Amino acid sequence: MHLSTDPRTRARIELDDGSFVVLDRATELTIDSAPRTVTLDDGALIADVAHVDGAPGARIKTPTGTVNVLGTKLAVTAASDRMNVEVLRGEVEVVSSSGPPQHVSAGQEGVVSKDGRIDVRRPANDLAQRAAFGEQLIATHNEDAEEPASGLGELRARRPGRTDEKTTPSTWRSTA
């Protein structure tokens, strides 16, 4: 199965094993026939991978390398010449076409270049900011809820102690 998002759309996928995957804008993903394996051709995703006793570990393949995960939360960005893996929780193993596998732990970033070199950095730069696009979608998004997903641009204003919403535009003044 091939999934893709356009430049304005994000997608949330809940898998049968209890894992969640959020595709960022302009992302191409293929769900492989091998168990718990996907190929991220281009773009970015956040995955909260469930640990399943007796099941094979999850794998995220990209053009430059593979990420082996087990009960981990991570962000992966792939392009034709590079892969970035940022681990939010747990640990992953990053494998490239050349050189030994490298472990990347929570708070670290693994970068795989086109030549297969793996560079593990600690701490990952801007990890929270770069992973923020999918955090609310993983944790709380529910299509049946009336609450909008983060980033879609809805703001409501109420005066303290009142339940009615303001119907005219709000203005903001700085007191600094």
C-alpha positions in Angstrom: 0.0 0.0 0.0 1.3 3.4 -0.9 0.3 6.6 1.0 1.2 10.1 0.2 0.3 13.6 1.6 0.3 16.7 -0.5 2.1 19.9 0.5 -0.8 21.1 2.7 -2.0 17.8 4.4 -0.9 15.7 7.3 -2.2 12.2 7.9 -2.5 10.1 11.1 -2.5 6.3 10.8 -3.4 3.9 13.6 -2.0 0.4 13.0 -3.5 -2.9 14.3 -0.6 -3.5 16.7 -1.4 -0.2 18.6 1.3 1.9 16.9 0.6 5.3 15.5 2.3 7.0 12.5 1.8 10.7 11.5 2.9 11.7 8.1 4.0 15.3 7.6 3.2 17.3 4.6 4.6 16.2 1.2 5.5 12.7 2.4 5.6 9.4 0.5 5.3 6.1 2.5 4.9 2.5 1.4 3.6 -0.2 3.8 5.6 -3.2 2.9 4.5 -6.9 2.8 7.0 -7.8 5.4 5.5 -7.6 9.0 5.8 -4.2 10.8 7.9 -2.7 7.9 7.4 0.6 6.0 9.5 2.4 3.5 9.7 6.2 3.8 10.6 7.3 0.3 10.6 11.0 0.9 9.3 13.4 3.6 8.9 13.1 7.4 7.0 11.0 9.9 6.6 10.6 13.6 6.0 7.1 14.9 5.0 5.8 18.3 5.7 2.2 17.9 4.1 -0.3 20.3 6.1 -3.1 21.8 4.4 -6.4 20.9 5.7 -9.5 22.6 6.6 -12.2 20.1 6.3 -9.9 17.1 9.3 -8.9 15.0 10.6 -5.4 15.6 9.4 -2.6 13.5 11.5 -1.3 10.6 11.5 2.0 8.7 13.4 1.8 5.5 14.7 4.9 3.6 16.8 5.4 0.4 20.0 5.7 2.6 19.4 3.4 5.5 17.1 1.4 7.8 15.9 2.1 11.3 15.1 -0.9 13.5 12.8 0.0 16.3 11.1 -1.7 19.3 8.7 0.1 21.5 10.0 3.5 20.6 8.8 7.0 19.7 10.8 8.6 16.9 10.8 11.1 14.1 12.4 10.1 10.7 13.1 12.5 7.8 14.2 11.0 4.5 15.4 12.4 1.2 17.3 10.7 -1.6 20.7 11.7 -0.2 20.1 11.7 3.6 18.1 10.3 6.5 17.7 11.8 10.0 16.4 9.8 12.9 15.5 11.7 16.1 14.6 9.5 19.1 12.0 10.9 21.6 11.8 7.8 23.7 13.6 4.5 23.8 16.4 3.4 21.4 16.8 2.5 17.8 19.4 0.8 15.6 20.4 2.6 12.4 21.8 0.5 9.6 23.3 1.9 6.4 24.7 0.2 3.3 28.3 0.5 4.6 29.8 0.5 8.1 28.6 -1.0 11.4 25.1 -0.3 12.8 24.8 2.5 15.3 22.5 2.8 18.3 20.6 6.1 18.8 19.0 6.7 22.2 16.4 9.1 23.5 17.4 12.7 22.9 19.9 11.8 20.2 19.9 12.3 16.4 21.3 9.9 13.9 22.2 11.2 10.5 22.9 8.8 7.5 24.5 10.4 4.5 24.3 9.2 0.9 27.7 7.5 1.3 26.4 5.4 4.2 28.3 7.2 7.0 26.3 7.3 10.2 26.8 10.3 12.6 25.2 10.2 16.0 24.7 13.5 17.7 23.7 14.4 21.2 21.5 16.2 21.9 19.3 16.3 18.8 19.0 20.0 17.7 15.4 21.3 18.0 14.0 17.9 18.6 10.8 19.1 20.3 10.2 21.7 17.7 10.8 19.5 14.7 8.7 16.7 16.2 5.8 18.9 17.3 3.9 18.6 14.0 2.7 15.1 15.0 2.6 15.2 18.8 -1.0 16.2 19.3 -2.2 14.0 16.4 -0.5 11.0 18.0 -1.7 11.8 21.5 -5.2 13.2 21.2 -6.6 13.5 17.7 -10.0 12.0 17.2 -11.9 12.6 14.0 -15.3 12.4 15.9 -14.3 15.1 18.4 -15.4 18.7 17.9 -12.0 20.0 18.8 -9.8 20.9 15.8 -6.4 19.5 15.3 -3.4 21.7 16.2 -2.3 24.1 13.4 -5.6 24.4 11.6 -6.2 28.0 12.7 -9.1 28.3 15.1 -9.0 30.7 17.9 -11.9 31.4 20.3 -12.1 34.2 22.8 -14.2 34.5 26.0 -14.3 37.1 28.7 -13.4 35.7 32.1 -16.5 34.3 33.9 -18.6 34.3 30.7 -19.6 31.4 28.5 -20.5 33.3 25.3 -17.8 33.6 22.7 -16.7 37.0 21.3 -18.1 37.5 17.8 -16.0 40.5 16.7 -12.3 40.4 15.9 -9.9 40.6 18.8 -7.0 43.1 19.0 -3.8 42.4 20.9 -1.9 45.2 22.7 1.5 44.8 24.2 2.1 46.4 27.6 5.9 46.0 27.4 
